[in-house]
Amino acid sequence: MPIVLLHAFPLSSAMWLAQREALSASYRVITPDLRGFGGTQIGHDEPSLDHAADDVATLLDALGLDRVVLGGLSMGGYVAMAFLRRHPHRVSALVLADTKATADPPAAQDNRERIAVEVTGAAGTQILVDEVLPGLVGPTTVEERPLVLGRVRGLVQAAPTMAVAWAERAMAARPDSLDVLAATNVPALVIVGEEDKLSTVDDADAMVEALPDARLVVIPRAGHLTAVEEPDAFTAAVESFLAAVPRRADVPEPY
């Protein structure tokens, strides 16, 4: 059973290290870098999560994969929902972590544009460290997991500024996706950190309510980056969900 995991903003596929190691014994794990991150090219398209979703479809074509379990955390979740809108027949099961289905309100859109402008100017990635990093991890990680915090800081500082600007504008332009989730007739897992202030438990509840077949897992002592802050708990939730998928959907057995 192939599973595709899409990374958070402004990180790269490196955030999935623990999940790749834990899941690869039973599943084919694919962790692409989204446009501009991890050394990939941005291209000349206007910022849109639809382009990022189509990139995933192109990758699946290249790998010869018709259907996959699709997962995404934060921005990766936004891309997963864009993929559902454009390529719904290619998703056999869904994992949405620390993300939301609602569009940005005007104030949030304006803030994304401000960051897009400043990150490509004199501020550089320092604005990400000052303004974005604090929201990525919960207070438990800040207080008790200095190595995790340091790792996240390093990933944030490594983000290419042009990719950050493109992604901010693409996320600001995303539509509401609750209707897409309501039309998604595959098993779904929604994960959220108990301490997540960016995509809250209420946001997760709204997605579970919209999805026809969904379960919710709230991970204690974790903020927005549950897969990095509490990798064992995150992976256990995904493994439990995937183990049930063959009994709940017409998908291939693990290999």
Residue pairs with C-beta under 8 A, 6 or more apart in sequence:
1 27
1 28
1 69
1 92
1 242
1 245
1 246
1 251
1 252
1 253
1 254
1 255
2 27
2 28
2 29
2 30
2 63
2 65
2 68
2 69
3 23
3 27
3 28
3 29
3 30
3 68
3 69
3 70
3 71
3 95
3 238
3 242
4 30
4 31
4 32
4 56
4 60
4 68
4 69
4 70
4 71
5 13
5 16
5 19
5 29
5 30
5 31
5 71
5 72
5 73
5 76
5 95
6 31
6 32
6 34
6 56
6 70
6 71
6 72
6 73
6 75
6 76
6 77
6 79
6 80
7 13
7 14
7 15
7 16
7 31
7 33
7 34
7 37
7 72
7 73
7 75
7 76
8 15
8 73
8 74
8 75
8 76
8 98
8 136
8 224
8 225
9 74
9 75
9 132
9 164
9 167
9 168
9 171
10 37
10 128
10 132
10 155
10 156
10 159
10 163
10 164
10 167
11 37
11 152
11 155
11 156
11 159
11 225
12 33
12 37
12 38
12 155
12 158
12 159
13 31
13 32
13 33
13 37
13 38
14 38
14 155
15 73
15 155
15 225
15 227
15 228
16 29
16 31
16 227
18 227
18 228
18 231
18 232
18 234
18 235
19 29
19 31
19 227
19 231
19 234
19 235
19 238
20 29
20 31
22 231
22 235
22 239
23 29
23 235
23 238
23 239
23 242
26 239
26 242
26 254
27 69
27 242
27 254
28 255
30 59
30 63
30 68
32 55
32 56
32 59
33 39
33 40
34 40
34 52
34 55
34 75
34 76
34 79
34 167
35 41
35 42
35 43
35 51
35 52
35 55
35 163
35 166
35 167
36 42
36 160
36 162
36 163
36 164
36 166
36 167
37 159
37 160
37 163
37 167
42 162
42 163
42 166
43 51
45 51
47 166
47 167
47 168
47 169
47 170
47 173
48 170
48 173
49 78
49 79
49 82
49 170
49 171
49 173
49 174
50 82
50 85
50 86
51 170
52 79
52 82
52 170
53 79
53 80
53 82
53 83
53 85
53 86
53 87
54 86
56 70
56 79
56 83
57 83
57 86
57 87
57 90
60 66
60 68
60 90
66 90
67 89
67 90
67 91
67 92
67 251
68 90
68 91
68 92
69 91
69 92
69 93
69 94
69 95
69 242
69 245
69 251
70 80
70 83
70 84
70 90
70 91
70 93
70 94
70 95
71 80
71 94
71 95
71 96
71 97
71 238
72 78
72 79
72 80
72 81
72 95
72 96
72 97
72 99
73 97
73 98
73 99
73 225
73 226
73 227
74 97
74 98
74 99
74 198
74 199
74 224
74 225
75 99
75 167
75 171
76 97
76 99
77 96
77 97
77 98
77 99
77 100
77 199
78 99
78 171
78 174
78 177
80 94
80 95
80 96
80 99
81 96
81 99
81 101
81 177
81 180
81 181
82 174
82 177
83 90
83 91
84 91
84 94
84 177
84 180
84 181
84 184
85 177
85 180
88 183
88 184
91 184
91 186
92 186
92 245
92 249
92 250
92 251
93 186
93 187
93 188
93 189
93 241
93 242
93 245
93 249
93 251
94 184
94 186
94 187
94 188
94 189
94 211
95 188
95 189
95 191
95 238
95 241
96 188
96 189
96 190
96 191
96 207
97 190
97 191
97 192
97 226
97 227
97 234
98 191
98 192
98 193
98 196
98 198
98 199
98 224
98 225
98 226
99 199
99 203
99 207
100 199
100 203
100 206
100 207
101 176
101 177
101 178
101 180
101 181
101 203
101 206
101 207
101 210
102 176
102 177
102 178
102 203
102 206
103 174
103 175
103 176
104 112
104 171
104 172
104 174
108 172
109 172
109 173
112 168
112 169
112 171
112 172
113 168
113 169
113 172
115 127
115 128
115 131
115 132
115 164
115 165
115 168
116 164
116 165
116 166
116 168
116 169
117 165
118 127
119 125
119 127
119 128
119 161
119 164
119 165
119 168
120 161
120 162
120 164
120 165
124 161
125 156
125 157
125 159
125 161
125 164
128 156
128 157
128 159
128 164
129 153
129 156
129 157
132 156
133 152
133 153
133 156
135 197
135 198
135 223
135 224
136 152
136 156
136 198
136 223
136 224
136 225
137 145
137 148
137 149
137 152
137 223
137 224
137 225
137 228
137 229
138 193
138 194
138 195
138 196
138 221
138 222
138 223
138 224
138 229
139 195
139 223
140 195
140 221
140 222
140 223
140 229
141 148
141 149
141 221
141 222
141 223
141 229
142 149
145 229
148 228
148 229
151 228
152 225
152 228
178 206
178 207
178 210
181 188
181 207
181 210
181 211
182 210
182 211
182 212
184 211
184 212
185 212
185 213
186 213
186 249
187 213
187 214
187 241
187 244
187 245
187 248
187 249
188 208
188 211
188 213
188 214
188 215
189 214
189 215
189 217
189 237
189 238
189 241
190 204
190 207
190 208
190 211
190 214
190 215
190 216
190 217
191 204
191 216
191 217
191 218
191 219
191 226
191 234
191 237
191 238
192 199
192 200
192 201
192 203
192 204
192 216
192 217
192 218
192 219
192 226
193 218
193 219
193 222
193 223
193 224
193 225
193 226
193 229
193 230
194 201
194 218
194 219
194 220
194 221
194 222
195 221
195 222
195 223
196 222
196 223
196 224
196 226
197 223
197 224
198 224
199 224
201 218
204 216
204 218
205 216
207 214
208 214
208 215
208 216
213 248
215 241
217 237
219 226
219 230
219 233
219 234
219 237
220 230
220 233
221 229
221 230
222 229
222 230
222 233
222 234
223 229
226 233
226 234
227 234
227 235
242 254
245 251
246 252
246 253
246 254
